[in-house]
Amino acid sequence: MADCEPIAHRFMDLTVPECAYMFGFLQADGHLAKGPGQKGRLTAEINARDVELLREFQKLTPYYSSITERTRSTNFAGIHNSATWTLCSLEARTRLNELGLPYGRKSKTIAPPQGDFSRRDYLRGVIDADGSVGCTGKGFPFISLTTASTAIGAYLCFYAGKVTGTERSLRRNARDGIYNILYTKENAQRLAADLYYDGCLSLERKKTAADSLSSWVRPAGMRVAPERRRWTAQEDRVLLRLNDDAAAARELERTRKSCHIRPWRLRNGQAPAPAERQPTRPPVLTGGLVRVSPSHR
């Protein structure tokens, strides 16, 4: 499609929900490539059944772009039908690159945009590209994200923490260095309802799956895991001052085991030191094991 409908906002204005979604999707599943001189192109290839999403991207883009389809053999399926959206405009590519879509390999370096952006729409784009929504084999609702980016993983944990009240530890998979972030049951229901609201731009099949999660009801007799008691900066200071597991356990009304493990986590950077806490904003993360608490607001 060579022509598209005019849009009433600047290209990739991330305060516009549809643009924020599109940018999140492209960060996770798009590819920005350089050519000779000022040539280059942005491509996004998805399953042909989802081609309508690429047509929506065309409508949001005031530059010429094209959609092509192809059929090929893959290691995962004998025949795979895909659709690819291609955008070559230098002005468009420059804008996307300035916002945080790197040229070339990007899986570990992408990060949420700086400045104002529509947060839940951005995260829905990332999840539509690199996540899953549905029910487990046992019928429990779930929403998950697989990412190599510490910044993206941490931001999802931070945002989901505010929505669900659930704290998550961010740890890379030892085999391939990937983060696998998972929310289940009521937490998945709350997060899916927030991200996949009525009328939002999304992959239709994932929107349908997200809507279906609301029908799940916890079976009678299924226990609810108790909420984890989080360490405060004041408790950490008491723990370090006493330097005695038993004494700290008595004063803080915690177990000796937790008072034994916590100093090790503080010494090894697996928990922020009391003086380094910045509860007014999400932490800036660089890798390793990170605990992201919803109390960082």
C-alpha distance (Angstrom), angle and dihedral (degrees) to the residues before:
residue distance angle dihedral
M1 . . .
A2 3.80 . .
D3 3.79 98.7 .
C4 3.76 128.0 52.8
E5 3.76 135.4 -174.1
P6 3.82 115.9 -89.6
I7 3.80 115.9 -100.2
A8 3.78 126.1 -141.2
H9 3.81 97.7 -140.0
R10 3.79 140.2 53.6
F11 3.80 115.5 -79.2
M12 3.80 108.5 -88.5
D13 3.80 96.9 5.4
L14 3.80 94.9 169.8
T15 3.79 93.5 -158.3
V16 3.82 85.6 70.4
P17 3.83 106.9 86.0
E18 3.81 95.2 -138.0
C19 3.82 92.3 50.1
A20 3.81 92.5 47.5
Y21 3.80 89.6 51.3
M22 3.79 92.0 47.8
F23 3.81 92.0 49.8
G24 3.81 92.6 49.7
F25 3.80 90.5 49.7
L26 3.81 92.5 48.4
Q27 3.81 92.9 47.3
A28 3.79 89.5 55.7
D29 3.81 102.2 34.2
G30 3.82 107.3 15.9
H31 3.80 129.6 89.7
L32 3.80 125.8 -145.7
A33 3.81 112.3 -161.0
K34 3.81 131.7 -176.5
G35 3.79 123.8 -137.7
P36 3.81 132.5 -173.0
G37 3.79 114.5 -51.6
Q38 3.79 110.5 -16.9
K39 3.78 93.6 -22.8
G40 3.76 122.9 118.4
R41 3.76 142.1 117.8
L42 3.76 145.9 -136.4
T43 3.79 116.8 -133.3
A44 3.78 133.4 -176.8
E45 3.80 118.1 -174.0
I46 3.80 120.8 -168.5
N47 3.78 138.8 158.2
A48 3.79 110.9 -65.0
R49 3.81 90.1 -123.3
D50 3.83 87.7 68.6
V51 3.81 96.0 50.1
E52 3.81 91.8 120.2
L53 3.80 88.8 72.1
L54 3.81 90.5 59.0
R55 3.79 89.4 51.1
E56 3.80 88.1 55.2
F57 3.81 88.6 52.5
Q58 3.81 88.4 54.1
K59 3.78 90.7 53.8
L60 3.81 90.1 52.5
T61 3.81 92.6 50.7
P62 3.86 120.9 78.6
Y63 3.81 91.6 -161.0
Y64 3.77 132.4 80.9
S65 3.80 112.9 -85.5
S66 3.79 135.9 161.2
I67 3.78 139.2 -146.7
T68 3.79 121.2 -148.5
E69 3.78 131.2 178.4
R70 3.78 130.0 -149.9
T71 3.79 141.1 174.8
R72 3.80 120.9 -139.7
S73 3.79 143.2 156.4
T74 3.81 119.1 -104.1
N75 3.80 138.0 -178.6
F76 3.80 89.6 -109.4
A77 3.78 100.9 45.4
G78 3.78 133.0 20.3
I79 3.80 91.1 -131.2
H80 3.80 125.5 19.3
N81 3.80 124.4 -173.8
S82 3.79 113.6 -157.5
A83 3.79 138.5 174.5
T84 3.82 122.9 -147.0
W85 3.80 127.2 -159.9
T86 3.81 113.9 -155.2
L87 3.82 126.8 -165.9
C88 3.83 120.2 178.8
S89 3.83 104.5 171.9
L90 3.83 110.8 129.1
E91 3.81 90.8 -149.1
A92 3.80 91.5 53.2
R93 3.80 93.1 45.4
T94 3.79 91.3 49.0
R95 3.79 91.3 52.1
L96 3.81 92.6 49.4
N97 3.78 91.9 47.2
E98 3.82 92.1 50.2
L99 3.81 89.7 52.0
G100 3.79 92.4 54.7
L101 3.81 110.8 -82.5
P102 3.84 104.0 127.5
Y103 3.78 126.2 -151.5
G104 3.79 114.4 -108.2
R105 3.81 123.9 -5.4
K106 3.77 110.3 15.9
S107 3.81 111.8 153.6
K108 3.83 95.2 112.5
T109 3.80 99.2 32.9
I110 3.80 104.7 51.2
A111 3.79 116.2 107.5
P112 3.81 138.2 174.4
P113 3.82 113.1 -77.2
Q114 3.77 122.0 -91.7
G115 3.80 118.1 -116.9
D116 3.79 126.8 15.2
F117 3.79 119.8 -12.1
S118 3.80 137.5 150.0
R119 3.77 98.1 -95.1
R120 3.78 104.8 -164.8
D121 3.79 92.0 44.0
Y122 3.80 91.0 50.6
L123 3.81 91.7 50.4
R124 3.80 91.9 46.6
G125 3.81 88.1 56.2
V126 3.79 91.0 51.8
I127 3.80 91.8 48.0
D128 3.80 93.5 46.2
A129 3.81 88.2 54.8
D130 3.82 101.8 38.9
G131 3.80 106.3 10.7
S132 3.77 142.5 71.3
V133 3.79 134.8 -130.9
G134 3.78 126.0 -170.1
C135 3.79 143.2 70.9
T136 3.80 129.5 -47.3
G137 3.79 123.1 -122.6
K138 3.81 87.5 -90.7
G139 3.79 91.4 53.1
F140 3.81 97.9 -105.2
P141 3.84 117.6 143.9
F142 3.79 114.7 -113.6
I143 3.79 141.0 174.7
S144 3.79 120.1 -170.3
L145 3.79 143.7 172.9
T146 3.79 129.7 -154.1
T147 3.81 113.2 -160.6
A148 3.80 140.8 151.8
S149 3.82 91.9 -151.7
T150 3.80 116.8 98.3
A151 3.81 90.9 -162.4
I152 3.82 93.7 53.1
G153 3.80 93.2 44.6
A154 3.78 92.6 48.1
Y155 3.78 92.7 47.7
L156 3.81 91.8 52.5
C157 3.81 89.4 50.4
F158 3.80 90.7 48.8
Y159 3.80 94.2 47.7
A160 3.81 94.9 42.0
G161 3.79 88.9 47.9
K162 3.79 90.0 60.7
V163 3.81 91.5 47.7
T164 3.81 99.2 42.8
G165 3.81 103.9 21.0
T166 3.81 88.4 -127.5
E167 3.80 123.8 136.1
R168 3.81 118.8 -143.1
S169 3.81 134.2 -163.5
L170 3.78 112.7 -138.0
R171 3.80 110.6 -144.5
R172 3.80 129.2 161.9
N173 3.79 117.6 -122.8
A174 3.82 106.3 -104.4
R175 3.80 92.6 -137.7
D176 3.81 101.2 54.9
G177 3.81 107.0 2.3
I178 3.81 93.8 -112.7
Y179 3.80 127.5 138.7
N180 3.80 115.5 -128.4
I181 3.82 108.6 -166.4
L182 3.79 116.6 -172.4
Y183 3.81 135.5 -176.5
T184 3.79 120.7 -175.8
K185 3.80 142.7 -176.8
E186 3.84 114.9 -4.9
N187 3.80 92.5 -1.2
A188 3.80 90.0 55.5
Q189 3.80 90.3 47.9
R190 3.81 92.8 52.1
L191 3.79 94.0 45.6
A192 3.81 94.7 45.3
A193 3.82 91.7 48.7
D194 3.82 90.2 51.9
L195 3.82 96.9 46.0
Y196 3.81 100.0 37.3
Y197 3.78 101.1 47.8
D198 3.82 123.9 164.5
G199 3.79 113.6 -72.7
C200 3.80 96.4 12.7
L201 3.80 122.8 142.9
S202 3.80 108.7 -108.6
L203 3.77 145.8 124.3
E204 3.79 101.9 -65.3
R205 3.81 94.3 -136.2
K206 3.81 92.4 52.7
K207 3.80 91.6 46.5
T208 3.81 88.3 52.8
A209 3.80 90.9 48.7
A210 3.82 91.6 48.0
D211 3.81 91.6 50.6
S212 3.81 90.7 51.3
L213 3.81 92.5 58.3
S214 3.80 92.0 72.5
S215 3.82 91.7 70.5
W216 3.81 93.9 65.3
V217 3.81 115.8 105.8
R218 3.79 122.3 -170.0
P219 3.82 108.1 -108.7
A220 3.77 117.0 -113.3
G221 3.77 109.8 -94.0
M222 3.82 95.7 23.8
R223 3.78 106.0 131.0
V224 3.78 121.7 -128.2
A225 3.80 113.1 -133.9
P226 3.81 110.0 -116.0
E227 3.77 115.7 -108.8
R228 3.80 111.5 -97.7
R229 3.78 114.9 -113.2
R230 3.80 105.9 -125.7
W231 3.78 123.8 -142.5
T232 3.78 115.7 -112.4
A233 3.79 127.1 -149.9
Q234 3.82 89.8 -112.1
E235 3.81 91.7 53.7
D236 3.80 90.5 49.5
R237 3.80 90.6 53.2
V238 3.81 91.4 50.6
L239 3.80 90.8 47.6
L240 3.80 93.2 51.3
R241 3.80 93.0 43.5
L242 3.81 94.9 52.6
N243 3.82 95.0 41.4
D244 3.80 88.7 -166.9
D245 3.82 123.0 108.1
A246 3.79 96.4 -152.3
A247 3.81 95.6 44.6
A248 3.80 92.1 46.5
A249 3.81 91.2 48.4
R250 3.81 90.9 53.8
E251 3.80 95.5 45.8
L252 3.81 96.3 42.9
E253 3.83 95.6 36.6
R254 3.79 91.1 -126.3
T255 3.79 132.8 125.9
R256 3.79 120.8 -86.1
K257 3.80 88.8 -123.2
S258 3.80 93.0 58.2
C259 3.82 91.0 45.8
H260 3.81 89.0 51.3
I261 3.82 95.9 49.2
R262 3.81 98.2 41.7
P263 3.86 97.3 67.6
W264 3.80 90.0 50.8
R265 3.82 90.0 53.0
L266 3.81 90.8 49.4
R267 3.81 93.1 48.3
N268 3.81 93.1 48.5
G269 3.78 96.7 47.4
Q270 3.81 94.5 -110.9
A271 3.81 89.8 123.4
P272 3.83 127.8 31.0
A273 3.79 115.4 -100.3
P274 3.84 113.7 -111.7
A275 3.83 93.3 -110.1
E276 3.81 91.6 50.4
R277 3.79 97.4 56.0
Q278 3.82 114.2 122.5
P279 3.79 105.0 -177.7
T280 3.79 95.2 175.3
R281 3.81 96.1 72.9
P282 3.81 140.6 23.6
P283 3.81 113.7 -87.9
V284 3.81 122.4 -98.9
L285 3.79 104.5 -122.2
T286 3.79 134.2 -161.3
G287 3.81 106.6 178.2
G288 3.80 145.5 -73.2
L289 3.79 121.1 75.5
V290 3.79 113.7 -17.6
R291 3.79 128.5 179.7
V292 3.78 111.5 -151.6
S293 3.77 114.4 -164.3
P294 3.81 125.9 -163.5
S295 3.80 86.8 -136.1
H296 3.84 87.0 78.1
R297 3.79 95.2 92.4
